[in-house]
Amino acid sequence: MVKTRIIAIAFLVLLSAGTFNRLSNNENIRPMQFISIFVLGVSTAFLINEFVTLVKAKRQ
């Protein structure tokens, strides 16, 4: 279950990074680019949280 969650979150990070790279052609930040950057940050935070939880569980 934990590995499936980590894989799903990693997929969301890759998807949002790809979306941001596709949208970042100009220097103006449009609302869609802001949402893409925000989702990338949130997804990365969830992924880091899962890894920290996994490491803490292995230590105990």
KARA-V366669 format. One record per backbone hydrogen bond with DSSP energy under -1.0 kcal/mol. CO is the residue of the C=O (numbers start at 0). NH is the residue of the N-H. Records with the same first field share a line. If there is no record, write none. Layout:
BEGIN
CO=NH ; NH
END
This chain:
BEGIN
0=4
1=5
2=6
3=7
4=8
5=9
6=10
7=11
8=12
9=13
10=14
11=15
12=16
13=17
14=18
15=19
16=20
17=21
18=22
19=23
22=24
29=33
30=34
31=35
32=36
33=37
34=38
35=39
36=40
37=41
38=42
39=43
40=44
41=45
42=46
43=47
44=48
45=49
46=50
47=51
48=52
49=53
50=54
51=55
52=56
53=57
54=58
55=59
END
